[in-house]
Amino acid sequence: GRSEPPTEQAREAWLAIGRRGGKSKIVAMVAIPLAMGFAMAMGSTLSTSPTMRADLATDIKAAGAAGFDYVEIWAAKLRAFLKERSTSELKDLFSQSGLSPLSINSIEHITFRDTLAYESIKGKCEELSRIASEVGCPCIVVVPGRLPQAGASRENIVAESVRVLNELCDIA
């Protein structure tokens, strides 16, 4: 229930996250940029997905006012923003707020999809890659899908993940 954005950057956060609450996704979002050597990952980042009721412009302004360095853009908020405004305006908003975009979150369930669903995944990758390029965002978060009902061996899981990630990287 805040009516005003924070005036200073938080130094730590305590979260009560239950089973299937996304802990692995959060760890991956932190670990992957670090493993890839992004120096920018050492700065503080606001993820816009938890601020559900605020629009993207409000999130960016609040993050800048609170002293964050980067913003992870929730794809749903990004699409809502772009219905009314342009990528050029988004890039300007980041600049005016003294922030940089770190990632766009996310393309979900990318592995073990049927042909039609996988074509949709590739379309989302093309869309978000174009937007990321236009606003200077270096990363798009992708999330694996559920295992097939019949299960899959470790080798099949690795092979499917590598295949899909390679194809999506070629698109990006």
N, C-alpha and C positions, 0 to 999 in steps of 0.2 A: 503494500500500500503506500509507496512513496509518491509524492506529488511533484518532487523535484529530483533531478539526477544527482548522483553522489558528487561531492565537491572534491574528493581525493580518491586516489587509487587504493583499492583494497590490497592488503598484504597477504591475506590467506582466506580460504573459504572452507567451511565444514559442510559436507553434504551427507545426508542420510539417503543412500541409494540401495534399494532392495534388489532382490533377484530379478534378472532380466531388465534391469534399469538403465543399461547402456554404459556400464563402467568400462567394458572392453573398448567400446567406440571412443570414449573419452581418452583412454590411455593411448589408443592408436593415433588419435588426432595430435597428441603431444609427441609421441615417440617417433612417428614417421617423419615429420619435418626435421626433427633432431637427427635422425639416422641419415637423412638425405643431406645434412650439412647446412641447412638453412640457418644462417646466423640470426636472421630475423626472429626465429622461434624463441630466442632468448628474451625478447621483449614481451610485454604484457598484452594479452589478446582478449577482447570481448567477443563471445559467441552470441549472435543475435537470435539463436533459436530459443533460449530460455525467456527472452523478453517478449513473449507471445503477443501481447496486446499493443506493443509499440510498433510503429512502422520503421522501415529501414532508415529513413532520414533522421528520425528521432534517436534511434540507436546510435547512429554515427555521431551525431552532435553530442549525445550524452557520453559516449566513449571518449571523445576528444576532451570534453570538459573535465572528465574524471582522470585524465592523464594516461589513458591506454595508448599503446603504440600501434596496435593492429586490430582489425575486425575480421572475424570469420562470418561470412555472409550466409544466412540461411536462404536456400534456393527459393522457397515459397515467398519470402519477403522480397527477394530480388525481382522475381517475376511480377509481384504486385507493384513494386516501384516502377518497373519498366512499362507498365500499362499506361502510366501517366507522364513519365519522364524518360530521358534518354541516358545512354551509357556515358555520354559526355557530361551530363549534369551530375551523374553519380561520381565520376572521376573528380569533378570540381568540388563536390561535397566532401570527399575524402581529403583533398588538398586543403580546403578551407578549415577543416577540423584538425589538421595536422596528423592525420592517420594514413595508414596504408592498408589495403585489403590483404589478408593472409591466405584465405581460402574461401571457396564456395562449398557449402555443405548441403546437400550431397546428392549423388546418384545412388539410389538404393537397389539392393538385390541384383547385383550385376552378373552373378554366376548361376549356372544351371537353369537357364531360361529357355522357353520355346522360341522358335524363330521370330514370331510376331513381337513378343515381348522384348527380345534382344534387339530387334530393329528399333524399337522405341528407346531402349537404353542408348544405342548409338546416336539416335537423334538428339537425345538430351545431352550427350557428350559434345556433339557438334555445337548445339545452342550455347551451353555453358562455357565451352572453350572459346567461342567467339566473344562472348561477353567478358570473360576473364582477360582475354588479350586486350580488349578495348579499355578496360579499367585498370590494367596493370596488376592483376591478381595472379600469383604464381602457381596456385594449387587448386585442384578440385578434388574433394573427398569422395571416394567411392566405397561402397559397402557391399560385402559379399552377400549372396542369397542363401536361402535355406538349402540343406542337403536334399537330394531326391528322396522320395518316399522309400525306395528300395535301398537307400543308403549309398555310400560311395567309399571307395578305398582312399587311403591317404594319397596314393599316387594319382588317382583320378581327380581328387580335390586340387592338388597342386597343379596338375596339367590343365584343368579347367580355369583355374585362377590365372595362371601364366598366359594362357591363350587369350582370355578376355582382357586382361590388363595390357597385353601387347597390342591388341586391336584398338582398344580405347586410347592408348598412347599414340598410335599412328593417327587417329582422328584428331587428337588434341594438338 
